[in-house]
Amino acid sequence: MKYVSVIALLIAGLIHLLPVPGVMGATALARLYGVEVVDPNTAILLQHRALLFGVLGVLMLGAIAVPGLRVTVLAVALCSAASFIVVALWVGGYNAAIGRVVTADVVASVLLAAGLCAELWLGRQRA
């Protein structure tokens, strides 16, 4: 039980680092998401998204070493992953590349929820 949150943070952290190459520009974004990015405004938004996912991924990996951050980081990461799933299902009509992102976020959400539950349970046991 004590390793559930560590495994969740490790796997979800690595998943969240996958979009980071999108920071490099439109070509990388096209490979990641299967969309042609020709508008600089869209490129800025997607590159910023890639950067923020990198920050979140690093926070998840860092929380492995800093137990006091785990509950907060697990909760924030779960909100991030689950909200993408909700938005994708709400909008619908996404391509196969976005479908892979949805699948990755489903996996990450399940892991993060399990990790959060484990941390909260362990916290109750210590109290």
Backbone torsions as a table, in degrees:
resi	resn	phi	psi	omega
1	MET	NA	-35.2	-175.4
2	LYS	-72.1	-14.9	179.9
3	TYR	-98.0	-5.7	-177.6
4	VAL	-59.7	-46.6	-177.9
5	SER	-68.8	-35.2	179.0
6	VAL	-65.2	-45.1	178.7
7	ILE	-64.9	-41.4	178.4
8	ALA	-61.8	-45.0	179.7
9	LEU	-65.3	-39.5	-180.0
10	LEU	-64.0	-52.7	-177.1
11	ILE	-67.2	-47.3	-179.7
12	ALA	-65.7	-35.7	177.3
13	GLY	-62.7	-43.4	178.1
14	LEU	-65.9	-40.0	176.7
15	ILE	-59.4	-41.9	-178.3
16	HIS	-72.6	-16.2	176.1
17	LEU	-84.1	-15.5	-177.8
18	LEU	-58.5	-37.3	-180.0
19	PRO	-76.8	-8.6	-174.3
20	VAL	-54.0	-37.4	177.5
21	PRO	-58.0	-19.4	177.2
22	GLY	-60.6	-20.3	176.8
23	VAL	-60.4	-26.0	-175.0
24	MET	-72.3	-13.9	174.4
25	GLY	133.7	-171.4	-171.6
26	ALA	-60.8	-38.0	-179.2
27	THR	-64.0	-45.3	178.7
28	ALA	-65.7	-39.0	178.0
29	LEU	-63.5	-40.0	178.6
30	ALA	-62.1	-41.1	177.8
31	ARG	-64.7	-40.7	-177.3
32	LEU	-69.8	-44.0	-168.9
33	TYR	-114.1	-3.5	178.5
34	GLY	65.7	28.9	177.9
35	VAL	-128.3	143.9	176.5
36	GLU	-84.4	124.1	-178.8
37	VAL	-105.0	101.4	-178.7
38	VAL	-108.4	-20.3	-179.0
39	ASP	-89.5	126.2	-179.3
40	PRO	-61.3	-30.3	179.0
41	ASN	-65.9	-42.6	177.0
42	THR	-65.9	-39.7	177.7
43	ALA	-60.6	-44.2	178.8
44	ILE	-59.8	-47.1	-179.0
45	LEU	-62.4	-44.8	-178.2
46	LEU	-71.7	-35.6	177.3
47	GLN	-68.3	-38.5	176.6
48	HIS	-64.9	-40.6	176.2
49	ARG	-57.9	-45.0	179.5
50	ALA	-61.2	-41.5	179.8
51	LEU	-65.7	-43.7	179.3
52	LEU	-64.3	-36.7	176.4
53	PHE	-66.2	-33.7	174.7
54	GLY	-63.3	-43.7	177.8
55	VAL	-61.0	-45.7	180.0
56	LEU	-64.3	-40.3	177.4
57	GLY	-61.8	-42.8	178.2
58	VAL	-65.2	-40.0	176.3
59	LEU	-60.8	-41.8	178.8
60	MET	-62.7	-45.4	179.7
61	LEU	-65.8	-37.5	177.8
62	GLY	-66.2	-34.9	-179.6
63	ALA	-67.0	-18.2	174.4
64	ILE	-61.3	-39.9	-177.8
65	ALA	-87.2	-14.9	-176.9
66	VAL	-123.0	87.0	-175.6
67	PRO	-54.5	-29.3	-179.6
68	GLY	-65.9	-18.3	179.1
69	LEU	-92.6	-13.1	-168.3
70	ARG	-57.8	-49.5	-176.5
71	VAL	-60.8	-46.0	-179.2
72	THR	-63.7	-47.7	-177.8
73	VAL	-66.7	-41.2	177.3
74	LEU	-60.8	-43.0	-179.1
75	ALA	-65.7	-44.9	179.9
76	VAL	-64.8	-44.5	-179.8
77	ALA	-64.7	-39.2	177.1
78	LEU	-63.3	-43.6	177.3
79	CYS	-60.7	-40.8	-179.6
80	SER	-63.9	-51.5	-176.9
81	ALA	-66.1	-45.7	-178.0
82	ALA	-66.0	-35.7	-179.3
83	SER	-66.8	-33.5	176.9
84	PHE	-65.2	-40.8	178.3
85	ILE	-60.3	-46.7	-179.4
86	VAL	-60.4	-47.0	-179.3
87	VAL	-64.0	-43.8	-179.4
88	ALA	-61.9	-42.7	179.2
89	LEU	-69.6	-36.4	179.9
90	TRP	-65.6	-47.1	-178.8
91	VAL	-75.1	-45.9	179.4
92	GLY	68.7	-179.4	175.8
93	GLY	66.1	22.7	-178.1
94	TYR	-80.6	160.1	-177.9
95	ASN	-82.6	178.6	-176.8
96	ALA	-63.9	-36.5	-180.0
97	ALA	-65.0	-42.5	176.6
98	ILE	-67.8	-34.5	175.5
99	GLY	-58.8	-38.1	176.7
100	ARG	-66.5	-36.0	176.8
101	VAL	-65.4	-42.9	177.6
102	VAL	-59.3	-46.4	179.4
103	THR	-61.1	-44.7	178.0
104	ALA	-61.3	-38.9	179.7
105	ASP	-72.1	-30.4	173.7
106	VAL	-64.0	-47.5	177.9
107	VAL	-59.1	-49.5	-179.3
108	ALA	-60.6	-41.7	-178.7
109	SER	-63.2	-43.3	178.7
110	VAL	-62.1	-46.8	179.3
111	LEU	-62.4	-45.9	-178.7
112	LEU	-65.0	-38.9	176.9
113	ALA	-63.8	-43.1	177.8
114	ALA	-63.9	-42.3	178.8
115	GLY	-64.2	-41.2	178.4
116	LEU	-64.1	-44.9	177.7
117	CYS	-60.5	-43.2	179.5
118	ALA	-62.2	-44.4	179.3
119	GLU	-63.5	-42.7	179.4
120	LEU	-66.0	-39.6	178.3
121	TRP	-64.9	-46.4	179.4
122	LEU	-63.3	-37.0	176.9
123	GLY	-62.1	-38.1	177.6
124	ARG	-68.5	-36.1	-179.2
125	GLN	-68.7	-33.0	-179.5
126	ARG	-75.8	-26.7	-175.4
127	ALA	-76.3	NA	NA
